[in-house]
Amino acid sequence: MSENERDDARLNGWGSLAHKSACKNGYNLYMMNQPLRPLGQSELAPYASNGNGFSRLEDARAVAKARPGQEVIVQEGHNFVLHAVADQAQLSQLSAFNSQQIVLEFVGADHQILNLDNPEGIRGVGQKLSLADLKNHASGDNAFGRFTHAESVAKKLSYPTAIVHRHGHYELFRLTDDSAKRLLAGQNDLLDGKVTAVVRSSQTLYNWGAERKTAQAHPGVVYSSAGKLMLDDKPFTIRGMNVYDLVEVGQRSPAELKKTLQLLADTGVNSVRLLALSKHQPEDLKRVLDTAREMKLDMKFIPVLGNHWSHVEAKHSAYNKDESWYRQDFEHHYWPHAKATVEAVIDYPEILMWELMNEPEAQPETLRQFADDVSTRMRDVYTQREAQTGQPVPHHLIGLGTRSVGRYGEEVTGMEGHEYKDLYGLPNLDVATTHDYTSDTLEGSIADEMRYARDLNKPFFLGEIGVKVRGGGTESKPELFVSDRLKSSLGLSPTDPAVNRQAAIQRLKEKIQASQQAGSAGAMLWGPQPNGYAVDGDGYGFTYQQQDAAFQELLGLFQSF
């Protein structure tokens, strides 16, 4: 140690050179009237055997809570060090000291943790940005109604920024560059769960380590936690079917609705995805939910509130949705219908989740703005109901209903992988999904989407999956369409449709099983339909009367996961 270093240590109260690392950006925690004193080995002996330097924040907290008295935890380099608090005066001085540390926590005698580095009490961030900080970038206060609005301002700033959700809006806080680097490396143990994301150098880094759980768990209501679907504190797996016209079945005949629901239940189905569009009334969806409840089927439903394709949503849409619709025209019919539908069944535990659209397609940023806007409005419907009644209501999950990244069968969807991740990184989208009709294996089709969802700590499921059992159109003879690529990969002869059918169903079964093993929350098969084909003649529908041994085996999967 040089003479100058010894003088610095003596004057500033450092217990060792390691403590000098606590000095950042011109601030020094130990340059106070009463310098902080690191706890010695003898003081920690009954509680820690490896000295005063913990590699994990949780371990330092555990020791601080076990010891009598009060301690301050300071991050010094890569370690967390416990310091003694001499008296209330020292704590008051410390609380007012702008340390710019990544972690500066006070653990009191009552084991309460106070974030001293941020008087707002949000761990891992610095000061909230002031109006002066934002004057050249935002016209209003530091309180944004939409995540994407806060994000766009953060991207204009020259320093790392945390986007924090609280009090019903998003706020911007300063963030040390070290915290941003840790998040980039997947080490976000230092960030509070209120931190939705970090923006650094125009890049958005999602706080995937934060607990993502719906506002309050209610009996019989599915929620998400730690990247999984949960029901009554147990993992919930979707064993589902797409019955897109189930609402209309109920409109035609209550007896036919009961028969259809019973057939699904007998197959082992616990979840049904169905369309609840603007051409329907909220009462039509309630009829389906009430019928399932009366039959005691213990079945969940995923209502889809809009459809990109005009041939299905005909009342207010004679064309496929375009950019203008996703930017503004959805306000005219879609949103009033969606809001009324959610309000009508807000207290039904039979709702598994809402999907905003079926297979939405727009420019990535347009689609992201739409999803952020609508999902935030939907979440507000729940909080407004709670404010009106003074009682908690079950916050149903929200999804989007996208097709697969890169391609959809032989089509190109235009969405790249990072755009999919940015889309489902939105805070009010709780569940990631994809639709897959490719002939590829899991790794060749949906594995990337599953990895993105895992990075975001959000559940993932296959919203649509199936094989083509017809050549298209409405002909009654069941045939299996198998692409030349699949025939080649499986070594099939194109002259035997039955063999091709069995092989394609086997590939589908293998993909569903592989997705389960990789952590998927389930799958929804497309799909049982009255005549074995959809109204557009896409050829993927089937009837129970057309089941062969291979298809029965596939349906048997629902009994096993």
FIKOLMAR-534908 format. One record per residue (C-alpha): residue in three letters; x, z, y. Coordinates in steps of 0.2 Angstrom, whole numbers, plus 5000, padded with zeros to 4 digits. Example, Ala and Ser with C-alpha at 12.3 -4.5 7.8 and 13.67 -1.06 7.14 Angstrom:
BEGIN
ALA506250394978;SER506850364995;
//
This chain:
BEGIN
MET500050005000;SER500749965017;GLU500850085031;ASN499449995040;GLU498350005025;ARG498650195023;ASP498150225041;ASP496550125039;ALA496150225023;ARG496450385032;LEU495550345048;ASN494050255040;GLY493750375025;TRP494050255011;GLY494250344994;SER495250194988;LEU495750014992;ALA494149954982;HIS493050034995;LYS493849925008;SER492849784999;ALA491249865006;CYS491749805023;LYS490949635027;ASN490549535042;GLY491449665053;TYR490349805047;ASN491149955038;LEU490050085029;TYR491350215030;MET491650205048;MET490350335053;ASN490450515060;GLN490250575042;PRO491050445030;LEU490250415013;ARG491050504999;PRO491150424982;LEU490650544968;GLY492150594958;GLN492350594939;SER491950774937;GLU490350754946;LEU489850614935;ALA490550684918;PRO488850744911;TYR487950584915;ALA489250444914;SER490850424904;ASN491650274911;GLY491950334929;ASN491050284945;GLY490950094944;PHE489450024935;SER489249834931;ARG487349844931;LEU486249914945;GLU485049984933;ASP486450094925;ALA486950164942;ARG485050204946;ALA484850284929;VAL486350404933;ALA485750434951;LYS484050484944;ALA484750594931;ARG485850694943;PRO485150834954;GLY485350794973;GLN485350634982;GLU486450484981;VAL486750314989;ILE487150164978;VAL488250034986;GLN488849864979;GLU490749854980;GLY491449694973;HIS490549674956;ASN490249854954;PHE488949984959;VAL489650144966;LEU488750314968;HIS489050404984;ALA488550584989;VAL487450615004;ALA488050755014;ASP486450795024;GLN484950715032;ALA485950675048;GLN487150565037;LEU485650485029;SER484850445046;GLN486450375052;LEU486650265037;SER484850205038;ALA485150145055;PHE486850065050;ASN486749875048;SER487849855033;GLN487549675028;GLN487749735010;ILE486949654995;VAL486349824988;LEU486249984998;GLU485050104990;PHE484650284993;VAL484050384977;GLY483250544983;ALA482950704973;ASP481150644969;HIS481950484961;GLN481150374974;ILE482250224979;LEU482350174997;ASN483250005002;LEU484350055017;ASP484949885020;ASN483249825024;PRO482049945033;GLU480549835026;GLY480949905009;ILE481249745000;ARG482749744989;GLY484149614990;VAL483749545007;GLY484249575025;GLN483349585041;LYS481649495044;LEU481949345055;SER481349365073;LEU480349255084;ALA482049215093;ASP482749165076;LEU481349045073;LYS480948975091;ASN481748805088;HIS480948785070;ALA479248865070;SER477848875083;GLY477049035077;ASP477549205070;ASN478549235055;ALA477049235044;PHE476549075035;GLY474949045026;ARG475748915013;PHE477348935003;THR477848755007;HIS477648785026;ALA478848935025;GLU480048835014;SER480048685027;VAL480648805041;ALA481948885030;LYS482748725026;LYS483048695044;LEU484048855046;SER485948855044;TYR486049015033;PRO485249075016;THR483549135018;ALA482349225007;ILE480449185006;VAL479549345003;HIS477649354999;ARG476749505005;HIS475149555016;GLY474349385010;HIS475649275018;TYR477549215017;GLU478949285028;LEU480749235030;PHE482149355029;ARG484049335030;LEU485049335014;THR486849365011;ASP487749205004;ASP488249314989;SER486449344984;ALA486049164985;LYS487549124974;ARG487049254961;LEU485249174961;LEU486049004958;ALA487049074943;GLY485449154936;GLN485949334941;ASN484449384951;ASP484449564946;LEU484649614964;LEU483149524971;ASP481449614973;GLY479949544964;LYS479149504981;VAL480549374984;THR479749214979;ALA481249104982;VAL482849074991;VAL483248925002;ARG485148885003;SER485848725010;SER484148645009;GLN484048684990;THR482548794984;LEU483048924971;TYR481649014963;ASN481649194959;TRP481349164940;GLY481849344936;ALA480349414946;GLU478949484936;ARG477549354937;LYS475949454932;THR474149424939;ALA473649554951;GLN472849674939;ALA472649654920;HIS470849664915;PRO470049694898;GLY469749524890;VAL470649424903;VAL472149314899;TYR473649344911;SER475449294912;SER476949414911;ALA478749374908;GLY478449194904;LYS477149224891;LEU475249224890;MET474549394887;LEU472849464882;ASP472449654881;ASP474349684882;LYS474649574867;PRO475349394867;PHE474049254867;THR474249084859;ILE473148944864;ARG472448854848;GLY471448724858;MET470448574858;ASN470048454873;VAL468148424873;TYR468048344890;ASP466148314890;LEU465648494884;VAL464748524900;GLU463648374898;VAL463348414880;GLY462548574887;GLN461548484899;ARG460848374886;SER460448504873;PRO460748684871;ALA460648664852;GLU461948534852;LEU463048644863;LYS462948784850;LYS463248674836;THR464848604844;LEU465548774849;GLN465248834831;LEU466148684824;LEU467648724835;ALA467648904831;ASP467548864812;THR469148754814;GLY470048904821;VAL469948854840;ASN470148994852;SER470248884868;VAL469348734875;ARG469848624889;LEU468348544898;LEU467948444914;ALA466948534927;LEU466948404941;SER466048374957;LYS464648284948;HIS464248444939;GLN463448604945;PRO464248774944;GLU462748824933;ASP463248694920;LEU464848774917;LYS464048944917;ARG462848884903;VAL464348844892;LEU465149014895;ASP463549114893;THR463249014876;ALA464949064870;ARG464649244875;GLU462949254867;MET463649174850;LYS465049314851;LEU466349174848;ASP467749264858;MET468249094865;LYS469249054881;PHE468948904892;ILE470048794904;PRO468848704917;VAL469748554925;LEU469048544943;GLY469548364947;ASN470048204938;HIS471248074945;TRP470447934935;SER468847854943;HIS468047814926;VAL467747994922;GLU467348064939;ALA466047934946;LYS464948034958;HIS466148044972;SER467547934967;ALA467347744963;TYR469247734962;ASN470747824956;LYS471447954968;ASP472747884981;GLU473947974993;SER472647995006;TRP471548084994;TYR472848214989;ARG473348235008;GLN471648255016;ASP470148175007;PHE470048314994;GLU469248415008;HIS467648315007;HIS466948344990;TYR468248414979;TRP468648574988;PRO466848634992;HIS466448604973;ALA468048694967;LYS467748844978;ALA465848854973;THR466348844955;VAL467648974955;GLU466449094965;ALA465049064952;VAL466049124937;ILE467449234946;ASP467049384935;TYR466949294918;PRO468349344906;GLU467949184896;ILE468949084909;LEU470749064902;MET471348974918;TRP470848844930;GLU471648674931;LEU471648594948;MET471648414942;ASN471748314926;GLU473348204927;PRO473648204946;GLU474748064952;ALA475448054970;GLN477148054978;PRO478048214973;GLU477948304990;THR476148244993;LEU475648324976;ARG476648474979;GLN475848504996;PHE474148474988;ALA474448604974;ASP475148734986;ASP473648714997;VAL472248714984;SER473048854973;THR473248964988;ARG471448934994;MET470948984976;ARG471949144976;ASP471149184992;VAL469449164984;TYR469849314973;THR470649424987;GLN469149394998;ARG467949444984;GLU468949604982;ALA468849635000;GLN466949605000;THR466549714985;GLY467949844987;GLN468249824968;PRO469649734959;VAL469149564951;PRO470149474937;HIS471349354944;HIS471149204933;LEU472749094930;ILE472948934939;GLY473748774932;LEU473848594938;GLY473648474923;THR475048354925;ARG475648224913;SER477348214906;VAL478948194915;GLY479648014916;ARG478447934905;TYR476747944897;GLY476647844881;GLU477347684886;GLU476947714905;VAL478047774918;THR477347924928;GLY478647924942;MET479048114942;GLU480848164939;GLY481348324931;HIS481848424946;GLU480148374955;TYR479248444940;LYS480248604942;ASP479848614961;LEU478048574958;TYR477848724946;GLY478948834956;LEU477448854968;PRO477049034968;ASN475149014965;LEU475348904950;ASP475449024935;VAL475648904920;ALA476648744917;THR475848614906;THR476148434901;HIS475148294891;ASP476048204877;TYR475548054867;THR477347994863;SER477947954846;ASP479648044849;THR480148214843;LEU480048374854;GLU481848344861;GLY481448164865;SER479848204874;ILE479348374881;ALA480848484879;ASP481448464897;GLU479748524903;MET479848674892;ARG481548714899;TYR481048704917;ALA479548824914;ARG480748944905;ASP481848934920;LEU480448984931;ASN479849124920;LYS478149044918;PRO477149004902;PHE477048824896;PHE475848744884;LEU475348574879;GLY473748534888;GLU473448374878;ILE474248304863;GLY473648184850;VAL473848024840;LYS472947864842;VAL471747844828;ARG470947684834;GLY471547514841;GLY470547554857;GLY468847494862;THR467247564854;GLU467347494837;SER466747604823;LYS468047574810;PRO469347704811;GLU471147634812;LEU472747714817;PHE473847634830;VAL475647664828;SER476947594839;ASP478347474832;ARG479547604838;LEU478747744827;LYS478547624812;SER480447584813;SER480947764815;LEU479947824800;GLY480247664790;LEU478447624788;SER477647464783;PRO476347394796;THR475247334782;ASP474547504777;PRO473547594790;ALA473247744780;VAL475047774777;ASN475347754795;ARG474047874800;GLN474648004789;ALA476447984795;ALA475947994813;ILE474948154810;GLN476448224801;ARG477448184817;LEU476148274828;LYS476148424817;GLU478048434817;LYS478048424836;ILE476748564838;GLN477648674826;ALA479348644835;SER478548684852;GLN477948844845;GLN479648894839;ALA480348844856;GLY479148964865;SER477648864870;ALA476048964873;GLY475048844862;ALA474348664861;MET472648584864;LEU472248434853;TRP471448274860;GLY470048274854;PRO468348294845;GLN467048174852;PRO465348124847;ASN465747944841;GLY467647974838;TYR468147884854;ALA468147924873;VAL467147834886;ASP468547734891;GLY468947674873;ASP470647744873;GLY470647774854;TYR471247944853;GLY469648034849;PHE469048084831;THR467548154823;TYR467448294810;GLN466748164798;GLN468248064799;GLN469448194794;ASP470648154780;ALA471848274771;ALA473148244783;PHE472048284798;GLN471348434789;GLU473148494787;LEU473448474806;LEU471948574810;GLY472548704798;LEU473948734811;PHE472648824822;GLN472448964808;SER474348994808;PHE474849014826;
//
